[in-house]
Structures are given as structure tokens and as C-alpha cells.
Amino acid sequence: MTIILELESTLQDRLRHPTPDSYTARLLAAGEDEIVKKIGEEAVEIILAAKGQGDARLIEESADLVYHLLVLLVSRGLGWADVETELARRQSGR
């Protein structure tokens, strides 16, 4: 199992069994508006990292973006497999 799928499984568990000390559970409870706000913030942080904060910072911010994207997908009953399917469809359409 890849780290993405492990993370997705953890996120699904937090959705089904929220705990008050879980950032993920609190984010999911806050709703989609809060989740997409975080995605926007992380996208801006990626741009800033790419424009002068170094590769390590770019990787950190990329991980944050992927995490928040997965939270959004899970909140909508979607998953990483759906993203992979779309990427494969696009690649086969070349």
C-alpha cells in the first residue's frame, strides 16, 4: 500500500470515527468551505516556496496540498483512485 492510500485510509477513519484531538476530524467537521480555503492557502504557499524558499520547503508544502486535497476527496466520497483513473484516461487519450 502506498503512503497516499495509507493516508486516505486514515482520513476515511477520521470521517467515520471523529475524535476531538484530531486536526483532520475538526477540518472535516468544519465543512467543505474550510477545506477548500486550506487548499487555496497551501497552493499559495507552494508558489511562494517555488519562488525562493528552496526545494525542501517546496516538498513540504506539496505534501500539505496533497493532504488537504485528499481530505476534500474523502469528504465527498471520492478517493485517490478517482484521480488516478482520470490521469490514466488523459494519458490514454494522447
C-alpha positions as CSV (number, residue, x, y, z in Angstrom):
1,M,0.0,0.0,0.0
2,T,1.4,3.4,-0.9
3,I,1.6,6.3,1.6
4,I,-1.2,8.0,-0.3
5,L,-3.5,5.1,0.2
6,E,-2.5,4.7,3.8
7,L,-3.3,8.4,4.3
8,E,-6.6,8.1,2.5
9,S,-7.5,5.2,4.8
10,T,-6.6,7.2,7.9
11,L,-8.7,10.1,6.6
12,Q,-11.7,7.8,6.0
13,D,-11.4,6.5,9.5
14,R,-11.4,10.1,10.9
15,L,-14.5,10.8,8.9
16,R,-16.3,7.7,10.3
17,H,-14.9,7.9,13.8
18,P,-14.0,11.6,14.6
19,T,-12.1,12.4,17.7
20,P,-11.8,15.9,19.2
21,D,-8.0,15.8,19.3
22,S,-7.8,15.1,15.5
23,Y,-7.0,18.0,13.2
24,T,-8.5,16.0,10.3
25,A,-11.7,15.3,12.2
26,R,-12.0,19.0,13.1
27,L,-11.3,20.0,9.5
28,L,-13.9,17.6,8.1
29,A,-16.5,18.8,10.7
30,A,-15.8,22.4,9.6
31,G,-17.1,21.6,6.2
32,E,-16.1,22.0,2.6
33,D,-15.7,25.8,2.7
34,E,-12.9,25.4,5.3
35,I,-11.3,22.5,3.4
36,V,-11.1,24.4,0.1
37,K,-9.8,27.5,2.0
38,K,-6.9,25.4,3.3
39,I,-6.3,24.1,-0.3
40,G,-6.1,27.7,-1.5
41,E,-3.7,28.6,1.3
42,E,-1.5,25.6,0.5
43,A,-1.5,26.4,-3.2
44,V,-0.2,29.9,-2.4
45,E,2.4,28.5,-0.1
46,I,3.6,26.2,-2.9
47,I,4.1,29.2,-5.2
48,L,6.0,31.1,-2.6
49,A,8.2,28.1,-1.9
50,A,8.9,27.6,-5.6
51,K,9.9,31.3,-5.9
52,G,12.7,31.3,-3.4
53,Q,12.2,29.1,-0.3
54,G,14.1,26.1,-1.7
55,D,13.3,22.6,-2.7
56,A,12.8,21.2,0.8
57,R,10.1,23.8,1.5
58,L,8.5,23.1,-1.8
59,I,8.3,19.4,-0.9
60,E,6.8,20.2,2.5
61,E,4.1,22.5,1.0
62,S,3.4,19.9,-1.7
63,A,2.7,17.3,1.0
64,D,0.4,19.8,2.7
65,L,-1.5,20.4,-0.5
66,V,-1.9,16.6,-1.2
67,Y,-3.1,16.1,2.3
68,H,-5.8,18.8,2.1
69,L,-6.8,17.6,-1.4
70,L,-7.3,14.1,0.0
71,V,-9.4,15.5,2.8
72,L,-11.6,17.1,0.2
73,L,-11.9,14.0,-1.8
74,V,-12.7,11.8,1.2
75,S,-15.3,14.3,2.4
76,R,-17.1,13.9,-1.0
77,G,-16.9,10.1,-1.0
78,L,-14.1,10.2,-3.6
79,G,-10.5,8.9,-3.4
80,W,-7.1,8.9,-4.9
81,A,-8.2,6.0,-7.2
82,D,-10.6,8.5,-8.9
83,V,-7.7,10.9,-9.5
84,E,-5.5,8.0,-10.9
85,T,-8.4,7.0,-13.2
86,E,-8.7,10.5,-14.6
87,L,-4.9,10.7,-15.1
88,A,-4.9,7.4,-16.9
89,R,-7.8,8.5,-19.1
90,R,-5.9,11.6,-20.1
91,Q,-2.7,9.6,-20.8
92,S,-4.6,7.1,-23.0
93,G,-6.2,9.9,-24.9
94,R,-2.9,11.1,-26.3
